[in-house]
């Protein structure tokens, strides 16, 4: 594998960056909103699971007394 000069490397980086299809502002906003919704839903899910497990463990511990 041949080594490239720094100038050639940056020219290649610039050429590859030009090929990137960047998302539109609308796509970015929709994706961001979807991420927030999914984080909210996941946090509610884990809250419910945590409360159920807490109740189960506390019930098992009180049975032992």
C-alpha positions as CSV (number, residue, x, y, z in Angstrom):
1,X,0.0,0.0,0.0
2,X,1.5,3.3,-1.1
3,X,1.7,6.2,1.3
4,X,-0.1,9.4,0.2
5,X,1.1,12.8,0.9
6,X,-0.9,14.9,3.4
7,X,-2.1,17.2,0.5
8,X,-3.3,14.2,-1.5
9,X,-5.0,12.8,1.6
10,X,-7.0,16.0,2.2
11,X,-8.0,16.2,-1.4
12,X,-9.4,12.6,-1.2
13,X,-11.2,13.6,2.1
14,X,-12.7,16.6,0.4
15,X,-13.8,14.5,-2.6
16,X,-15.4,11.8,-0.4
17,X,-17.2,14.5,1.7
18,X,-18.7,16.0,-1.5
19,X,-20.3,12.6,-2.2
20,X,-22.2,12.5,1.2
21,X,-25.9,13.0,1.0
22,X,-26.7,15.4,3.9
23,X,-30.2,15.2,5.5
24,X,-32.5,18.2,5.0
25,X,-33.5,20.4,7.9
26,X,-36.9,18.7,8.0
27,X,-35.4,15.2,8.0
28,X,-33.1,16.2,10.9
29,X,-36.0,17.7,12.9
30,X,-38.2,14.6,12.4
31,X,-35.4,12.2,13.3
32,X,-34.7,14.3,16.4
33,X,-38.3,14.2,17.5
34,X,-38.4,10.5,16.9
35,X,-35.4,10.0,19.2
36,X,-37.0,12.1,21.9
37,X,-40.2,10.1,21.7
38,X,-38.3,6.8,21.8
39,X,-36.3,7.9,24.8
40,X,-39.5,9.0,26.6
41,X,-41.2,5.6,25.9
42,X,-38.1,3.7,27.0
43,X,-37.9,5.7,30.2
44,X,-41.6,5.0,31.0
45,X,-41.0,1.3,30.2
46,X,-38.0,1.0,32.5
47,X,-39.9,2.9,35.2
48,X,-42.7,0.4,35.1
49,X,-40.4,-2.6,35.0
50,X,-38.4,-1.1,38.0
51,X,-41.6,-0.6,40.0
52,X,-42.8,-4.1,39.3
53,X,-39.5,-5.6,40.3
54,X,-39.4,-3.5,43.4
55,X,-42.8,-4.6,44.4
56,X,-41.9,-8.3,43.7
57,X,-38.7,-8.2,45.7
58,X,-40.3,-6.4,48.7
59,X,-43.1,-8.9,48.7
60,X,-40.7,-11.8,48.7
61,X,-38.7,-10.2,51.5
62,X,-41.8,-9.7,53.7
63,X,-42.8,-13.3,53.2
64,X,-39.5,-14.4,54.9
65,X,-40.3,-12.6,58.1
